[in-house]
Amino acid sequence: MLRKEETLLVLVDVQGKLARIVHESESMIEQLVKLIRGLRMLDVPVVWLEQYPEGLGPTVEEVAQWMTGIQPIRKRSFNACETETFTRAVKATGRRQILVAGIETHICVCQTAIGLQELGYEVQVVADAVSSRTFANKQIGLEKMKAAGIAWTSVETALFELMRMAEGDTFKQIIQLLK
């Protein structure tokens, strides 16, 4: 089970034209926004990645607008764990449970999730907040992560695990967000 004080989101490369052409892109972006907004309400930190933004472009505005106070970490490696700035940022949070979401499932999401697991983190991929250009590649990425021992979760599952209780203002706000 996810614990609020132990959890961190790693947002992977939701950028430019690629974010618009992945399988069911609108749904993925909608789910990412719900996830990010809910996690921010719960004070769960986010580490934000961008793959070669000079070429791929910036994070799509629908997502970037909810990232106030956070700067994206630029990378060139598919596995973000090969980028020292990223590994330092993750370590600095002190969190051990990591949710991974973004694109592309079979490349950067998969390699980063497995890299984090190899560094000793408990990793879960948010299956309804990831995508690839094709559905087949999304499934391949999810299956590779599952075979590596990385659990799948969903936006709602993660947020409800983190809330624990059906009470309080934050619960009410997140319920409204999920509707």
Helices and strands as residue ranges (DSSP letters): G 4-6, E 7-12, H 16-21, H 25-41, E 46-51, H 53-56, H 61-64, E 73-75, G 80-82, H 84-93, E 97-103, I 105-109, H 110-118, E 122-131, H 135-147, E 151-153, H 155-163, H 168-178
